[in-house]
Amino acid sequence: MTNIDDILNKEHLDYEDIVMLLSIEDKNDMQKVFDKALSVKANAIGRFVYLRGLIELSNICRKNCLYCGIRRDNYKAIRYTLFHDEVMESVRLTEKFGFGSIVIQSGELLGDTFIETLESYIKEIHQKYPELLITLSCGEQTPEVYKRWFDAGAHRYLLRIESSDEELYYSIHPKDENHSFKARMQALTDLRNTGYQVGTGVMIGLPNQTIEHLAKDLIFFRDFDVDMIGMGPFIEHSETPLYEKRNLLWSLEKRFNVSLLMIAILRIMMPTINIAASTALESLDNQGRRKAILAGANVVMPNVTPLYKKKNYKLYENKPGIHLNPWESLKSIHDSIENCGEHICYHNPGIPKHFRDRTNSI
Ligand code: SF4
């Protein structure tokens, strides 16, 4: 039988290798995978961490994903949309803190008002802070909208597929015209064709999800040739339909450990992409993001949304840091990453080497 060391010495991990690595439960063997991933990262892109200022623009969403705390039918969610001045103040703080890029995230909203408003924000930010790279995470839109926002100055887009398995996807989304697996896949291709640096990701530890599903997710990322990944443990929210299936969930410890393994294995498979240390990891372990960085992640997204609004952007429960103002969010991240051999790169957008190589850009 192949042992862990043999697998970690391979040039190319196949499906069976990935399943075996994801199945590791022994702490020492897990550490071998994390160490290998850290060494791959160090050799390929250096031990650098890039910060993105996260602005949660609006928690209004037209969709009804069965796991999400701000889904359309959660009438208990207190809805908000940031005003223009709140957005610009968040951007100003991002630039002042030297983060290098911002992420504007919102529920999925269609319609001219949202599209035009966001387009005007992107133009204003791009004009005032040309060195700040703008990332969007605003759900599925048409190719024309992706192009408008790209032309306005946004050059990165995050759109998580949540699972690359169609059946599992439909077990966590309603089966209706608003939630289409094929449309989600097409959206990733549209984003790629528009010229964005494209990011996606999955949740780890969903009801009925298996290690085999997750191994196929990793292979999907490689086959699609993604530039960026954000993935983290599934954490249930009591005001969602999926909460009824909480008896099917893995333990929190297993969800955390498999999430770290997913990050580490992906780093080994795709050495030059950007991998985020998700906030959800910190919900399960107060050193979660630091551990993810030491398992191969290289991006962290401190929240710069105004304190009085961000407590209402709750995709899952026990979201960490909702009582921290932007400065405290940064300090908490800085303190947790410092002194572990990593260097935080301020004033650097952290464009993935993978994207530069893929597009032959500088
Ligand atoms: S996961 Fe995203 S698209 Fe789905 S309901 Fe939540 S905010 Fe909306």
Boltz pocket constraint, residues with backbone or C-beta under 6 A from the ligand:
constraints:
  - pocket:
      binder: B
      contacts: [[A, 61], [A, 62], [A, 63], [A, 64], [A, 65], [A, 68], [A, 69], [A, 70], [A, 71], [A, 72], [A, 106], [A, 107], [A, 108], [A, 139], [A, 315]]
      max_distance: 6.0
